């Protein structure tokens, strides 16, 4: 008897949504073995990693704070991915968006006015869009891979941020630390729940996800985006513009990444620092695929990935878990998700020489 992989007649819709759960289960099982190999108590470490962060109301609010930028960025990326436009540089667009928003906050530092925070949000979104416009132009004008250009521009953005916080924007009263002044009250996000860090950006992320669902599922342009990605020849025959979709996808994802950067700078951090993001722009790629490129799925996936950040930090303190464990967990999750995706188009069968193959899944 042998195990065979056979193609399905058509992709399994059930497996499309089951494979993320399979990937999560395999990640947890691998985490158990990893903690055992590190000499830690697997049950206690997983408890500290997965359960303790959500045992209190404050923990759930922190989950929302961590998930908000992931949901914002992943929502924009997912729309592009559906159109076969691969923006891998959301991390750089997030940083440039934060820099643009920080420029507004610092320009009007010490002043009061209701318009300062909205101006920061607009500047942040425009900054992210402008940075995403570079790979969009190179793609539509010279057919340069947006994967390479957007990714390489990320490292330029990191250096720009470092140049500013180590140089002209350094806080003169900050004891020579590489950071800007703390933003004034008019330049920080309102807190939704007193005593927590749950800010207005979390609510905005939810609204954006709902808006993306409406765009992709209820509008003609959303239909065009999907046709361009799934059937380019049919899209050309129907007169759908691939260049228009490419520009829209990159500008939208760049703008949302820039807005996420604004919310980080004006939210939990309250200033610009070199370590502005723990890698939200890259993690959001995992969130997009874990959520099946669907806005509602992305919200759930964003909460799962946010738990990996908070749980990793908690387990570092309580169980002595290495700092790199969070990245290992996220990497394993992506690996298992890609591996489990085989089950969408293929099925496993036990086959023997004397018996007819029996379907296992």
C-alpha positions in Angstrom: 0.0 0.0 0.0 1.3 3.4 -0.9 0.2 7.0 -0.5 -0.4 8.8 -3.8 -1.0 12.5 -4.7 -3.7 12.9 -7.4 -5.0 16.1 -9.0 -8.6 17.1 -8.2 -11.1 17.8 -11.0 -11.4 21.3 -9.6 -9.9 23.1 -6.6 -11.5 22.3 -3.2 -13.3 25.2 -1.7 -13.4 23.5 1.7 -9.6 23.1 1.6 -9.1 26.7 0.8 -10.3 27.6 4.3 -9.2 24.4 6.1 -5.5 24.6 5.1 -4.8 27.7 7.2 -6.2 25.8 10.2 -4.0 22.9 9.3 -1.0 25.2 9.0 -1.7 26.7 12.5 -2.0 23.3 14.0 1.3 22.1 12.5 3.0 25.3 13.7 1.9 24.7 17.2 3.0 21.0 17.1 6.4 22.1 15.7 6.6 24.7 18.4 6.1 22.0 21.0 9.1 20.0 19.6 11.2 23.2 19.3 10.6 24.1 22.9 11.4 20.6 24.0 14.7 20.7 22.0 15.5 24.0 23.8 15.1 22.4 27.2 11.9 24.3 28.0 8.6 22.9 29.3 6.6 22.8 26.0 3.2 22.9 27.7 4.1 25.9 29.9 5.9 27.8 27.2 2.9 27.3 24.7 0.6 28.5 27.5 2.7 31.6 28.0 2.9 32.1 24.3 -0.7 31.5 23.2 -3.0 31.8 26.2 -1.7 34.3 28.7 -1.7 37.3 26.3 -5.5 37.0 25.9 -6.5 36.1 29.5 -7.3 39.7 30.3 -9.3 42.5 28.7 -6.0 44.5 28.5 -4.4 41.7 26.6 -7.2 41.8 24.0 -6.7 45.5 23.6 -3.0 45.0 23.0 -3.9 42.3 20.4 -5.9 45.0 18.6 -3.0 47.5 18.7 -0.6 44.9 17.2 -3.1 43.6 14.7 -4.2 47.1 13.3 -1.1 47.8 11.2 -1.0 44.2 10.0 -4.6 44.3 8.9 -4.2 47.7 7.1 -1.1 46.6 5.2 -2.3 43.1 4.4 -5.7 44.4 3.1 -3.9 46.6 0.5 -1.4 43.9 -0.4 -4.2 41.3 -0.9 -6.0 43.5 -3.5 -2.7 43.7 -5.4 -2.0 40.0 -5.1 -5.4 39.2 -6.6 -4.4 41.3 -9.6 -1.0 39.5 -9.8 0.7 42.7 -8.7 3.3 41.7 -6.1 4.2 44.6 -3.7 6.9 43.2 -1.4 8.0 46.6 -0.2 5.3 47.6 2.2 7.8 47.8 5.0 9.6 50.7 3.2 6.3 52.3 2.4 5.3 52.1 6.1 8.5 53.8 7.1 8.2 56.6 4.5 4.6 57.2 5.5 5.7 57.5 9.1 8.5 59.9 8.1 6.0 62.1 6.2 3.5 62.1 9.1 6.4 62.8 11.5 7.4 65.8 9.4 4.0 67.3 9.9 4.0 66.6 13.6 7.5 68.1 14.1 6.8 71.1 11.9 3.9 72.1 14.1 5.5 70.8 17.4 4.2 72.7 20.4 1.1 73.9 18.6 -2.5 72.9 19.2 -5.1 72.3 16.5 -7.6 69.6 15.6 -6.3 69.6 12.0 -2.7 68.4 12.9 -3.6 64.7 13.2 -5.7 64.5 10.0 -2.9 66.3 8.2 -0.5 63.7 9.5 -2.7 60.9 8.2 -3.0 62.5 4.8 0.8 63.1 4.7 1.5 59.5 5.8 -0.8 58.0 3.2 0.6 60.2 0.4 4.1 59.4 1.5 3.4 55.6 1.2 1.7 56.2 -2.2 4.6 58.2 -3.5 7.1 55.6 -2.5 4.9 52.8 -4.1 4.6 55.0 -7.3 8.3 54.3 -8.0 7.8 50.5 -8.7 4.4 51.3 -10.3 6.1 53.6 -12.9 9.0 51.2 -13.5 6.5 48.3 -14.0 4.1 50.0 -16.3 6.8 52.0 -18.3 9.7 49.5 -18.5 8.2 46.3 -17.3 10.6 46.1 -14.4 9.6 43.5 -11.8 7.8 45.2 -8.9 8.9 42.5 -6.6 12.6 43.5 -6.9 12.1 47.3 -7.0 9.6 47.5 -4.1 11.8 45.1 -2.0 15.1 47.0 -2.6 13.4 50.4 -1.9 12.7 49.1 1.6 16.4 49.3 2.6 16.6 52.8 1.2 13.6 53.8 3.4 15.4 52.4 6.5 18.5 54.5 5.7 16.4 57.6 5.2 14.7 57.1 8.6 18.1 56.5 10.2 19.6 59.6 8.6 16.8 61.8 10.0 16.6 60.5 13.6 20.4 60.4 13.9 20.7 63.8 12.3 18.5 66.9 11.8 15.4 65.5 13.5 17.2 64.2 16.6 15.6 65.4 19.9 17.9 68.1 21.3 16.8 67.1 24.8 17.0 63.3 24.2 20.5 62.7 25.7 21.9 61.9 22.2 19.5 59.0 21.7 18.5 58.5 18.0 14.9 59.7 18.3 12.8 62.7 17.5 10.9 64.8 20.0 7.8 63.2 21.5 4.7 64.2 19.5 2.4 66.7 21.3 -1.2 65.8 22.3 -2.6 67.2 19.0 -0.4 64.8 17.0 -1.2 61.5 18.7 -4.2 59.2 18.2 -7.1 59.3 20.6 -7.4 56.4 23.0 -10.7 54.5 22.7 -10.6 52.7 26.1 -9.1 54.5 29.1 -6.2 52.7 30.8 -5.2 50.9 27.6 -3.3 51.7 24.4 -6.3 50.9 22.1 -6.4 53.8 19.7 -8.5 55.1 16.9 -6.3 53.4 14.3 -7.7 50.0 15.4 -11.2 51.1 14.4 -9.9 52.6 11.1 -8.3 49.2 10.3 -11.6 47.5 10.7 -13.4 50.0 8.5 -10.7 49.6 5.8 -11.2 45.8 5.8 -15.0 46.3 5.3 -14.3 48.8 2.5 -12.0 46.4 0.8 -14.6 43.6 1.0 -17.2 45.9 -0.6 -14.7 47.0 -3.3 -13.8 43.4 -4.3 -17.2 41.8 -3.9 -19.6 44.5 -4.9 -18.1 46.8 -7.5 -17.3 46.5 -11.2 -13.7 47.7 -10.6 -13.2 45.0 -8.0 -14.3 42.5 -10.7 -11.8 44.0 -13.1 -9.0 43.5 -10.6 -9.8 39.8 -10.2 -10.2 39.2 -14.0 -6.8 40.9 -14.7 -5.2 38.7 -12.1 -6.9 35.4 -13.0 -7.4 35.7 -16.8 -5.1 38.3 -18.4 -6.2 37.3 -21.9 -9.9 37.7 -21.1 -9.1 41.0 -19.4 -7.4 42.3 -22.6 -10.4 41.1 -24.7 -12.8 42.9 -22.4 -10.8 46.1 -22.6 -9.7 46.1 -18.9 -6.5 48.1 -18.5 -3.7 46.2 -16.7 -1.7 49.4 -16.3 -4.6 51.1 -14.5 -5.0 48.1 -12.2 -1.2 48.0 -11.5 -1.1 51.7 -10.6 -4.3 51.4 -8.4 -3.0 48.3 -6.6 0.4 49.7 -5.8 -0.9 53.1 -4.8 -3.6 51.6 -2.6 -1.2 49.2 -0.9 1.4 51.9 -0.5 -1.1 54.4 0.9 -2.4 51.9 3.5 1.1 50.9 4.5 1.9 54.6 4.9 -1.2 55.1 7.0 -0.1 52.1 9.2 3.2 53.8 9.7 1.4 57.0 10.7 -0.6 55.1 13.3 2.5 53.5 14.7 4.3 56.8 15.0 1.3 58.7 16.3 0.0 55.7 18.4 2.0 53.3 20.6 5.4 55.0 19.9 4.5 58.7 19.9 7.7 59.7 18.0 10.1 58.5 15.3 12.8 56.0 16.2 15.0 53.7 14.1 13.2 50.6 15.2 9.8 51.9 14.1 8.4 48.6 13.1 9.3 45.0 14.0 8.7 44.0 10.4 5.0 44.5 10.0 5.4 45.1 6.2 6.9 41.6 5.7 4.6 39.9 8.2 1.6 41.4 6.5 2.4 39.2 3.5 1.9 36.1 5.6 -1.3 37.7 7.0 -2.6 38.2 3.5 -2.1 34.6 2.5 -3.2 33.2 5.8 -6.5 35.2 5.4 -6.9 33.8 1.9 -6.6 37.3 0.3 -10.1 38.0 1.8 -10.6 41.1 4.0 -12.6 39.2 6.7 -10.0 36.4 6.7 -7.3 39.0 6.9 -8.8 40.4 10.1 -8.7 36.9 11.7 -5.2 36.3 10.4 -4.0 39.6 11.7 -5.1 38.7 15.2 -3.3 35.4 14.9 0.0 37.1 13.9 -0.5 39.8 16.5 -0.7 37.0 19.1 2.7 35.7 17.9 4.3 39.1 18.6 2.7 39.5 22.0 3.1 35.9 23.0 6.7 35.9 21.9 7.4 38.9 24.1 5.6 37.4 27.0 7.4 34.0 26.7 10.7 35.8 26.5 10.1 37.2 30.0 8.3 34.4 31.7 9.9 31.3 30.1 13.3 32.5 28.8 12.3 32.0 25.2 14.9 33.4 22.7 14.0 36.6 20.9 14.2 34.9 17.5 11.4 32.5 18.4 8.7 34.9 17.2 10.3 35.0 13.7 10.7 31.2 13.7 7.0 30.8 14.5 6.0 33.1 11.7 8.3 31.4 9.3 7.0 28.0 10.2 3.4 29.2 9.7 4.2 30.5 6.2 6.0 27.3 5.4 3.2 25.0 6.5 0.6 27.2 4.8 2.4 26.9 1.4 2.9 23.2 1.9 -0.8 22.6 2.9 -2.0 24.5 -0.1 -1.1 21.5 -2.2 -4.3 19.9 -0.8 -6.4 22.6 -2.5 -5.6 21.2 -6.0 -4.5 17.7 -5.1 -5.9 14.9 -2.9 -4.1 12.1 -1.0 -5.1 8.5 -1.8 -4.1 5.2 -0.3 -3.5 2.8 -3.1 -2.7 -0.9 -3.2 -2.1 -3.5 -6.0 -5.2 -5.5 -5.1 -7.6 -2.9 -3.9 -9.2 0.1 -5.5 -7.8 3.4 -4.2 -9.6 4.9 -1.2 -9.9 8.6 -0.8 -8.5 9.9 2.5 -9.3 13.6 2.1 
